Amino acid sequence: MLIAALAERLRRLPQGLQFIAVGGSAAATHLMVVLLLVGGAGMAPLLANVLAFLVAFVVSYSGHAWLTFADKKAPHAQALPRFFLVACSSFALNELLYYLALHQLHWHYAWSLVAVLVVVAIFTFVAAKCWAFAHAAPH
């Protein structure tokens, strides 16, 4: 009952807030995986970031398909590969900006990642809304 009530409330939110909720969940997942792998397992931050991206992708696609862009009614066979391409492009931008923050600006790995995730989220929203989840017209 609690989950159903929460789902109903989320579905009534404006799309931008839905994106923030799903993206925030994915970003928190991403950050927590990096923190656990770097702080707990001693993994290099850039490698930990790759693994965290893959975990966060599952959270992101599931949430956006179920909530944020559900009204687009794009079939999964279309939306999943497109969103994966968007996510990979976002991740490439993420890695570039993360590398620059770590090695050029010498920021702490956690604060660097937080800043990068916010910047990349803007690109991801536009690409997901306008292309990945856009329902293609029948030919």
N, C-alpha and C positions, 0 to 999 in steps of 0.2 A: 504494500500500500504506500509506504513512504517513497519507494523508488518510482512508482507510477505517478504520485503527486509531484515529485521533483521533475520527472520527465515532462509532465503537462505544463509546469511553470516554465521550464526551459523552452518549450515549443512556442510559448506566448511572447518570449522576448524578441526585440528587434534583431534582425540578422547580424548586425554589427556586434551586439552583445553576445549572441550565440557563438560567433566566431571567436570572440575574446574568451568565452568560457571553454570552448573546445581547444583553442590554441593555447590558452593558459594551462589547461590540463596536460596537453602534449609538451609544452615548454617545461612545466614542472617535472614531468616524467623524464624529459631529456636532461634537465639539470641534476635531478637526483641520481640518475644513472651515472652521469659524469662524476659527481661528488663521491659516489660509492666506489667507482672503479679507480679514480685517482687517489682519493683519501684512504679507502679501505684496501684496495688491491695494489696500489702503487703503480698503476698503469700510466703511461704517458698521456697527457691531456688530449692531444690531437687524435690518438687512437681511441681513447675512451669516447671522444665526441662522435666518431663513426658508429660505434656500437650503440651509443645513446640515440643517435639519429634513427637507426633501424627500429628500436623499441618505440620511440616516440611516433614514428610513421604509422604504426598500427593504431595507436590512440587517436592520432590526427585524422586519418582516413575514416575510421569507424565513426568518429564523432561528427565529422563534416558531412558524411553521406547520410547519417541517421538524423542529424539535426540541422546544421547550418545551411546546407544546400539541398535538403530533402525536397523542397518545393520545385527544384529544377527537374526532378524526375529523370535525370540522366541515368541510363542503364549502367550497371557496374562494369560491364564489359568495355564500355567507353570511358567511364569516369575513373576507374582504378588505374589503368595505364597512364592516362593523362595526368591524374593527380600525382602518380609516382614520378613522372617527368617534371612536374612543377616542384615536387618535393626535392628531387635530385638537383634541380637548378637552384632551389633555395638553399640546399645543403652546400653546393659548391660556393655560393655566395657566403654562406655561413662559415665555411672553412677558410676562405680567403680573408674575410673580416676578422675571424678568430685568430688566424695566424698573425695578421698585422697587429692586432691588439696585444697579443702575447709577445711577439718578437720585435716589433717596431716601437710600440708604445710602452711595453713592459708592464702592462696592467696585470693584476692578479687573475688567475685563470677563471675563477668563479664570476667575478664582476665583469670580466671580458665577455664571458658567455651570455650573461644576462643582457648586456647592451646589444650584442650581436643578435640575439633571439628577437628582441623588440624590433630592430631595423628590418630583419628578414621577414617578420610577420606581415608587414605592410605589402611587400612584394607578393607573398604567398596568397593573401586575401584577394588581391586584384586578379592574379592569374587563375586562381581556383574559381572565382565567381564568373569571370569573363570567358574562360576557356575549359578548364578541367571538368567542371560540373555543368557547363552549359549544354542543354539538350540539343543535339544535332537535329536539324530538320531532315525528314525523310527525303531520300533522293528519288 
